[in-house]
Amino acid sequence: MRKLTLADVCVAALPIALPFFSELSLILLGSISLIVLSQVRIPLPFTPVPITLQTLGVLLIGLSFGSLRGSVTAAVYIVFGAIGVPAFAGGACGWKHLFGPTGGYLFGFVAAAWLVGRLAELRWDRSFWLTFASTMLGTLVIYVFGVAWLSCFVGIERSLTMGVLPFIPGDIIKALVAAAVLPSVWRLIGTRCGIKNE
């Protein structure tokens, strides 16, 4: 049975009467948040894949929005970048980035947002360790998509050293941040609104 996500609670609290506009507002806000986080970019000299805050944003949005809203938000973010909005890492944009070496990671965002969103609907976002586990699973999905596509350009062995290994420490930190934030927000909401956190 599907449970409430943080976005469900927010939509219920909004004074907007029409659900469509509430949903659209959330998706646009989430997409803009991803655009902003994508501008935090640290290039690495040995790989076309930079360090960014995109993945943290995707996973937090999936956990907060749920599977459908989260994946749609990630997809809208990609469409924005593809049509010319400087949405991708470092302000990049254009269709060519979807088919370049890092394009697999972008498509992985949609799948990862759906997965962690689905786990959030099963209340995996209510405890530290379950949130950490769901976030790491989402990260794994992004790696799979990213490496599969990157390997077409550099081969499978180099794709692992260029597209996974350098990012593991940072992604563990991101997962720990998400695991600290989500359950804390739920506890706050539970205290104020009487929503059970188990």
C-alpha positions as CSV (number, residue, x, y, z in Angstrom):
1,M,0.0,0.0,0.0
2,R,1.3,3.4,-0.9
3,K,2.2,5.7,2.0
4,L,2.4,9.5,2.3
5,T,5.5,11.2,1.0
6,L,6.8,14.6,2.2
7,A,5.3,16.1,-1.0
8,D,1.9,14.6,-0.2
9,V,2.0,16.3,3.1
10,C,3.0,19.6,1.5
11,V,0.3,19.4,-1.2
12,A,-2.3,18.8,1.4
13,A,-1.2,21.9,3.3
14,L,-1.1,24.2,0.3
15,P,-3.9,26.7,0.0
16,I,-4.2,26.0,-3.8
17,A,-7.5,24.4,-4.5
18,L,-6.6,22.7,-7.8
19,P,-4.4,19.7,-7.4
20,F,-3.0,20.1,-10.9
21,F,-1.4,23.4,-10.1
22,S,0.0,22.1,-6.8
23,E,1.6,19.2,-8.6
24,L,2.9,21.4,-11.4
25,S,4.4,23.8,-8.9
26,L,6.2,21.0,-7.1
27,I,7.7,19.5,-10.3
28,L,8.8,22.9,-11.5
29,L,10.3,23.8,-8.1
30,G,12.1,20.4,-8.0
31,S,13.5,20.9,-11.6
32,I,14.7,24.4,-10.8
33,S,16.4,23.0,-7.6
34,L,18.2,20.4,-9.8
35,I,19.3,23.2,-12.2
36,V,20.8,25.1,-9.3
37,L,22.5,22.1,-7.7
38,S,24.0,21.2,-11.1
39,Q,26.0,24.4,-11.2
40,V,28.1,23.2,-8.3
41,R,30.7,21.4,-10.4
42,I,34.2,20.2,-9.8
43,P,35.9,18.9,-12.9
44,L,38.4,16.1,-12.7
45,P,41.3,16.0,-15.1
46,F,41.1,12.3,-15.9
47,T,37.4,11.9,-16.6
48,P,34.6,13.7,-18.4
49,V,32.4,13.0,-15.4
50,P,32.5,16.0,-12.9
51,I,31.7,16.0,-9.2
52,T,28.4,17.7,-8.8
53,L,25.5,18.0,-6.4
54,Q,23.1,16.7,-9.1
55,T,22.9,13.2,-7.6
56,L,22.1,14.5,-4.1
57,G,19.3,16.6,-5.5
58,V,17.9,13.7,-7.6
59,L,17.9,11.4,-4.6
60,L,16.4,13.9,-2.2
61,I,13.7,14.8,-4.7
62,G,12.9,11.1,-5.3
63,L,12.7,10.5,-1.5
64,S,10.6,13.6,-0.9
65,F,8.3,13.5,-4.0
66,G,7.7,9.8,-4.5
67,S,8.2,7.6,-7.5
68,L,5.9,9.4,-10.1
69,R,6.6,13.0,-9.1
70,G,10.3,12.3,-8.6
71,S,10.9,10.6,-11.9
72,V,8.8,13.2,-13.8
73,T,10.8,16.0,-12.1
74,A,14.1,14.4,-13.2
75,A,12.7,14.0,-16.7
76,V,11.5,17.6,-16.9
77,Y,15.0,18.7,-15.7
78,I,16.5,16.8,-18.6
79,V,14.1,18.3,-21.1
80,F,15.0,21.8,-19.9
81,G,18.6,21.1,-20.5
82,A,18.0,19.5,-23.8
83,I,16.0,22.4,-25.2
84,G,18.6,25.0,-24.3
85,V,18.2,26.0,-20.6
86,P,21.7,25.9,-19.0
87,A,20.5,23.1,-16.7
88,F,23.3,20.5,-16.9
89,A,26.5,20.5,-14.9
90,G,28.3,23.8,-15.1
91,G,25.6,25.4,-17.2
92,A,25.8,23.1,-20.1
93,C,22.8,22.5,-22.4
94,G,21.7,21.0,-25.6
95,W,20.7,17.6,-27.0
96,K,24.3,16.6,-27.6
97,H,24.9,16.2,-23.9
98,L,22.2,13.4,-23.8
99,F,24.3,11.4,-26.2
100,G,27.8,12.4,-25.0
101,P,29.9,10.4,-22.5
102,T,27.9,11.5,-19.5
103,G,24.5,11.1,-21.0
104,G,23.8,7.8,-19.3
105,Y,24.0,9.5,-15.9
106,L,21.2,11.9,-16.9
107,F,18.9,9.0,-17.9
108,G,19.9,7.2,-14.7
109,F,18.5,10.2,-12.7
110,V,15.0,9.3,-13.9
111,A,15.3,5.7,-12.9
112,A,17.0,6.5,-9.6
113,A,14.3,9.0,-8.7
114,W,11.6,6.5,-9.4
115,L,13.3,3.8,-7.3
116,V,14.0,5.9,-4.2
117,G,10.6,7.4,-4.5
118,R,9.0,4.0,-4.5
119,L,11.0,3.0,-1.5
120,A,9.9,6.3,0.2
121,E,6.3,5.3,-0.5
122,L,7.1,2.1,1.4
123,R,8.4,4.3,4.3
124,W,12.1,3.7,3.7
125,D,12.5,7.4,4.3
126,R,11.5,7.3,8.0
127,S,14.7,5.8,9.5
128,F,18.4,6.6,9.1
129,W,19.5,3.2,7.9
130,L,16.6,2.6,5.5
131,T,17.1,6.0,4.0
132,F,20.8,5.4,3.7
133,A,20.1,2.1,2.0
134,S,17.6,3.5,-0.4
135,T,19.9,6.3,-1.3
136,M,22.8,4.0,-2.0
137,L,20.5,1.8,-4.2
138,G,19.5,4.9,-6.1
139,T,23.2,5.8,-6.5
140,L,23.9,2.3,-7.8
141,V,21.2,2.7,-10.5
142,I,22.8,6.0,-11.6
143,Y,26.2,4.2,-11.8
144,V,24.8,1.4,-13.9
145,F,23.2,3.8,-16.4
146,G,26.3,6.0,-16.4
147,V,28.9,3.3,-16.8
148,A,26.9,1.4,-19.4
149,W,26.8,4.5,-21.6
150,L,30.3,5.7,-20.8
151,S,31.8,2.3,-21.7
152,C,30.7,2.9,-25.3
153,F,33.2,5.7,-25.4
154,V,36.1,4.4,-23.2
155,G,35.5,0.7,-22.7
156,I,34.1,-1.0,-19.6
157,E,37.3,-1.1,-17.5
158,R,38.1,2.5,-18.0
159,S,34.5,3.5,-17.4
160,L,34.6,2.0,-13.9
161,T,37.8,3.9,-13.1
162,M,36.5,7.1,-14.7
163,G,32.9,7.0,-13.8
164,V,32.5,5.1,-10.5
165,L,35.6,4.8,-8.3
166,P,36.4,8.5,-7.8
167,F,32.8,9.3,-6.8
168,I,32.2,6.6,-4.2
169,P,33.4,8.6,-1.1
170,G,31.4,11.6,-2.1
171,D,28.3,9.6,-2.8
172,I,28.5,7.9,0.5
173,I,28.6,11.4,2.1
174,K,25.6,12.4,0.1
175,A,23.7,9.3,1.2
176,L,24.6,10.1,4.9
177,V,23.3,13.6,4.4
178,A,20.0,12.3,3.0
179,A,19.8,9.7,5.7
180,A,20.2,12.5,8.3
181,V,17.7,14.9,6.7
182,L,14.7,12.9,5.7
183,P,14.0,11.1,9.0
184,S,14.6,14.3,10.9
185,V,12.0,16.2,8.7
186,W,9.5,13.3,9.3
187,R,10.0,13.5,13.0
188,L,9.4,17.3,12.9
189,I,6.3,16.8,10.8
190,G,5.1,14.0,13.1
191,T,5.5,16.3,16.1
192,R,3.6,19.2,14.6
193,C,1.0,17.3,12.6
194,G,0.5,14.1,14.5
195,I,1.8,11.9,11.6
196,K,3.2,8.6,12.7
197,N,6.9,8.1,11.7
198,E,7.1,4.3,11.8
